[in-house]
Amino acid sequence: MPRLLFSVFVVLCAHSALGQTSAGPRVAYYSPRNRLTPTFTTLADTTGQPRYLVLKAPIKAISAPAPGWLRIQRGHNTVLVAARRLVRYPDPIVLPLAAGTGQITFSTTIGADSLKLNELAARSYAWLEQQLGPVKVDSPRPDTLVMSSRTWVPMDLLNSSGRTTAFQLWYTLRLTLTNGWLRYEISRFSRAAEPSPGNPHPRLIPLEKILPPGREFNPATGPGYRQNQQRQQVQATAAELLESLQEAVQRAEGES
C-alpha cells in the first residue's frame, strides 16, 4: 500500500510539473513567410541533418529544454526548433468598446476640486485647441460644458514583406466639464489612406470594421502585423493624450 501511494504521488507530481512546463513559452509561430523550418527530435540530433517543416500556424511551445531551443507540438509528435526561427505570438490587445455605441472608446474622469468651472473651462479649451486644433463648445445644462475636437495623427503600418504604408488615424476627443471634475472621452477612430494626387480625399473607414472585436487573433496565422500595429497606435494615442491632460489639470490646480 505505501508503494502504491508513493507511485500515485510521483504520477501527480509529474503531471503537475508537466503542466508547469507547458506554461513556459506560451505560443510562437514561424515568420509569416512560408519557409521551411529545420526541426529535430532531440538535442543530440541538432548537430545532424534536420527535418524541414513549414510552421505557419500558431505553434504551442511545450518546454524549453535548452537555451535557444523550444520543444513544440506538431500534430501528434513533438519536435525541437531553434527559438531564433520563431516569432513570439504577442499578447492580444483588446480595445474597449462602449456598450451603447459599440465604438472603440477610452474614457475616464479627472478630479479638479480646486478649480471653478470657468477656470477649468479656460484651461481645458486651451489644452484641447493646442493638442487637436479647432474646438466646438456646447452647454447642454447651465452647470455643464462639452468641448470636442477632431483631428488625425500619422500612422505608418509595416506589412509582412517589410514595406511601410502611410495612413492617417482619425479620432474625436470630447471633454465634459462641471464643477470639480471633467470627463475625458476619445472615440470615433477611423483610418484613411494618405492623400495623394490621385486620391486627394481618401475614404474614412471606422476602425471597428478594420479591427472587429473578438478577432484579435487569426486562428491560422496569429495576429497580423497591421492588426497589432493599429491596436498599439490607438492605445498609445489615447494614453498620451490622457497623460497630457492630467498633467495640465495638475498644473492648473497647483497655480490656483
C-alpha positions as CSV (number, residue, x, y, z in Angstrom):
1,M,0.0,0.0,0.0
2,P,2.8,2.6,0.8
3,R,4.4,1.8,-2.5
4,L,1.1,2.3,-4.3
5,L,0.6,5.7,-2.6
6,F,4.2,6.6,-3.5
7,S,3.5,5.8,-7.2
8,V,0.4,7.9,-7.2
9,F,2.3,10.7,-5.6
10,V,5.0,10.5,-8.3
11,V,2.4,10.5,-11.1
12,L,0.7,13.5,-9.6
13,C,3.9,15.4,-9.3
14,A,4.9,14.5,-12.8
15,H,1.6,15.7,-14.1
16,S,1.9,19.0,-12.2
17,A,5.5,19.5,-13.4
18,L,4.3,18.8,-17.0
19,G,1.6,21.5,-16.6
20,Q,4.2,24.0,-15.3
21,T,6.5,23.2,-18.2
22,S,3.8,23.6,-20.8
23,A,3.0,27.0,-19.3
24,G,6.5,28.2,-20.3
25,P,6.9,29.9,-23.7
26,R,3.2,30.3,-24.4
27,V,2.7,30.3,-28.2
28,A,5.1,31.0,-31.1
29,Y,4.7,31.0,-34.8
30,Y,7.2,31.0,-37.6
31,S,7.8,34.1,-39.7
32,P,4.7,34.7,-42.0
33,R,6.8,33.7,-45.0
34,N,6.1,30.0,-45.7
35,R,9.7,29.0,-45.4
36,L,11.0,25.5,-44.5
37,T,12.0,25.4,-40.8
38,P,14.7,23.0,-39.6
39,T,13.4,20.7,-36.8
40,F,15.0,18.0,-34.7
41,T,13.8,15.2,-32.5
42,T,16.3,15.5,-29.6
43,L,19.1,17.9,-28.6
44,A,21.7,15.3,-29.7
45,D,20.2,15.4,-33.2
46,T,20.7,19.2,-33.6
47,T,24.2,18.6,-34.9
48,G,23.0,16.4,-37.6
49,Q,20.7,16.7,-40.6
50,P,17.4,18.4,-39.7
51,R,13.9,17.6,-40.9
52,Y,12.3,20.6,-42.6
53,L,8.7,21.6,-41.9
54,V,6.5,24.6,-42.7
55,L,5.4,26.2,-39.5
56,K,2.9,28.9,-40.5
57,A,0.1,28.3,-38.0
58,P,0.4,29.1,-34.3
59,I,2.5,26.6,-32.6
60,K,2.4,25.9,-28.8
61,A,5.8,25.7,-27.1
62,I,5.7,22.8,-24.6
63,S,9.1,23.4,-23.0
64,A,12.5,25.0,-23.4
65,P,14.9,22.0,-22.9
66,A,18.0,24.2,-23.5
67,P,18.8,27.9,-24.1
68,G,17.7,28.9,-27.5
69,W,15.6,25.7,-28.2
70,L,11.9,25.1,-27.9
71,R,10.0,21.8,-27.9
72,I,6.8,22.3,-29.9
73,Q,3.8,20.2,-30.6
74,R,3.4,19.3,-34.3
75,G,0.4,17.1,-34.9
76,H,0.8,14.1,-32.6
77,N,4.5,14.5,-32.4
78,T,6.9,16.9,-30.7
79,V,10.0,18.5,-32.3
80,L,12.8,20.8,-31.4
81,V,13.1,24.2,-33.1
82,A,15.7,26.9,-32.7
83,A,13.9,29.8,-30.9
84,R,15.5,32.3,-33.3
85,R,13.5,30.7,-36.1
86,L,10.2,31.6,-34.5
87,V,8.3,34.8,-33.9
88,R,6.7,35.1,-30.4
89,Y,3.0,35.3,-30.5
90,P,2.2,38.7,-28.9
91,D,-0.3,39.2,-26.2
92,P,-3.7,40.2,-27.6
93,I,-4.6,43.9,-27.4
94,V,-8.3,44.2,-26.7
95,L,-9.6,47.7,-27.3
96,P,-12.5,48.9,-25.1
97,L,-16.0,49.2,-26.7
98,A,-18.7,51.5,-25.5
99,A,-21.8,49.5,-24.5
100,G,-24.2,52.0,-26.1
101,T,-22.5,52.6,-29.4
102,G,-20.2,49.6,-30.0
103,Q,-17.4,52.1,-30.8
104,I,-13.8,51.9,-29.6
105,T,-13.9,54.3,-26.7
106,F,-11.5,55.3,-24.0
107,S,-12.9,57.3,-21.1
108,T,-12.1,58.4,-17.6
109,T,-13.0,61.0,-15.1
110,I,-10.4,63.5,-13.7
111,G,-11.0,65.3,-10.5
112,A,-10.3,69.1,-10.3
113,D,-11.8,70.1,-6.9
114,S,-9.8,73.3,-6.6
115,L,-10.8,74.7,-10.0
116,K,-14.1,76.6,-10.6
117,L,-15.9,75.8,-13.8
118,N,-14.8,79.0,-15.6
119,E,-11.1,78.3,-14.8
120,L,-11.4,74.6,-15.7
121,A,-13.1,75.6,-19.0
122,A,-10.5,78.1,-19.9
123,R,-7.6,75.6,-19.2
124,S,-9.4,72.8,-21.0
125,Y,-10.2,74.8,-24.0
126,A,-6.6,76.0,-24.3
127,W,-5.2,72.5,-23.9
128,L,-7.7,70.9,-26.4
129,E,-7.0,73.6,-29.0
130,Q,-3.3,73.2,-28.6
131,Q,-3.4,69.4,-28.9
132,L,-6.0,68.9,-31.6
133,G,-7.0,72.2,-33.2
134,P,-10.4,74.0,-33.6
135,V,-12.7,73.3,-30.6
136,K,-16.5,73.0,-30.6
137,V,-18.3,74.1,-27.4
138,D,-21.8,73.2,-26.2
139,S,-23.6,73.8,-22.9
140,P,-26.4,71.1,-22.5
141,R,-27.0,72.3,-18.9
142,P,-26.2,75.6,-17.1
143,D,-23.6,73.8,-14.9
144,T,-22.0,71.7,-17.7
145,L,-19.8,72.4,-20.7
146,V,-18.9,70.0,-23.5
147,M,-15.9,70.6,-25.7
148,S,-14.9,68.4,-28.6
149,S,-12.3,68.4,-31.4
150,R,-11.4,66.0,-34.2
151,T,-8.1,65.5,-35.8
152,W,-5.7,62.8,-37.1
153,V,-2.2,61.6,-36.5
154,P,0.1,59.8,-39.0
155,M,0.2,56.0,-38.8
156,D,2.8,54.1,-40.7
157,L,2.0,50.4,-40.9
158,L,4.6,47.7,-41.7
159,N,3.4,44.6,-43.6
160,S,4.9,41.1,-43.5
161,S,7.1,41.9,-46.5
162,G,8.8,44.8,-44.7
163,R,7.1,47.6,-46.7
164,T,5.7,50.6,-44.9
165,T,2.4,52.3,-46.0
166,A,1.4,55.7,-44.7
167,F,-2.1,56.1,-43.2
168,Q,-4.0,58.6,-41.1
169,L,-5.6,57.7,-37.8
170,W,-8.6,60.0,-37.1
171,Y,-10.3,60.4,-33.8
172,T,-12.6,62.7,-31.8
173,L,-11.7,63.9,-28.3
174,R,-14.6,65.1,-26.1
175,L,-14.3,66.8,-22.7
176,T,-17.4,67.1,-20.4
177,L,-16.8,69.7,-17.7
178,T,-18.7,70.5,-14.5
179,N,-17.7,71.9,-11.1
180,G,-14.9,69.9,-9.6
181,W,-14.3,67.4,-12.4
182,L,-14.0,66.7,-16.1
183,R,-14.7,63.6,-18.2
184,Y,-12.3,62.6,-20.9
185,E,-13.6,60.5,-23.8
186,I,-11.8,59.6,-27.1
187,S,-13.7,57.7,-29.7
188,R,-14.8,57.7,-33.4
189,F,-11.5,56.2,-34.5
190,S,-11.1,55.9,-38.3
191,R,-8.4,55.1,-40.7
192,A,-7.7,56.8,-44.0
193,A,-5.0,56.4,-46.7
194,E,-2.5,59.1,-47.0
195,P,-3.9,61.7,-49.5
196,S,-2.2,61.7,-52.9
197,P,-2.7,63.5,-56.2
198,G,-4.7,60.5,-57.5
199,N,-6.7,60.3,-54.2
200,P,-6.9,63.7,-52.6
201,H,-9.8,62.8,-50.4
202,P,-9.4,59.2,-49.2
203,R,-12.4,57.5,-47.6
204,L,-12.5,57.2,-43.8
205,I,-13.1,53.7,-42.6
206,P,-14.2,53.1,-39.0
207,L,-11.7,51.1,-37.1
208,E,-14.4,48.8,-35.8
209,K,-14.7,47.5,-39.3
210,I,-10.9,47.0,-39.7
211,L,-10.4,45.7,-36.1
212,P,-13.5,43.7,-35.3
213,P,-13.8,42.7,-31.7
214,G,-13.2,39.0,-30.9
215,R,-10.7,38.7,-33.8
216,E,-7.6,39.8,-32.0
217,F,-6.1,36.5,-33.1
218,N,-6.3,35.0,-36.6
219,P,-6.6,31.2,-35.8
220,A,-4.5,30.4,-38.9
221,T,-1.6,32.9,-38.7
222,G,-1.9,34.7,-35.4
223,P,-2.3,38.5,-35.2
224,G,-1.4,40.2,-38.4
225,Y,1.3,42.8,-38.4
226,R,-1.1,45.6,-39.3
227,Q,-3.8,44.5,-36.8
228,N,-1.3,44.6,-34.0
229,Q,0.3,47.9,-35.1
230,Q,-3.1,49.6,-35.3
231,R,-4.2,48.5,-31.9
232,Q,-0.9,49.7,-30.4
233,Q,-1.3,53.0,-32.2
234,V,-4.8,53.5,-30.8
235,Q,-3.8,52.6,-27.3
236,A,-0.7,54.9,-27.4
237,T,-2.7,57.8,-28.8
238,A,-5.3,57.6,-26.1
239,A,-2.8,57.1,-23.3
240,E,-0.6,60.0,-24.4
241,L,-3.5,62.5,-24.6
242,L,-4.8,61.4,-21.2
243,E,-1.4,61.8,-19.6
244,S,-1.0,65.2,-21.1
245,L,-4.5,66.3,-19.9
246,Q,-3.9,65.0,-16.4
247,E,-0.6,67.0,-16.2
248,A,-2.3,70.1,-17.4
249,V,-5.1,69.8,-14.8
250,Q,-2.5,69.2,-12.0
251,R,-0.5,72.3,-13.1
252,A,-3.7,74.4,-13.1
253,E,-4.6,73.2,-9.6
254,G,-1.1,74.0,-8.4
255,E,-1.3,77.5,-9.8
256,S,-4.8,78.2,-8.4
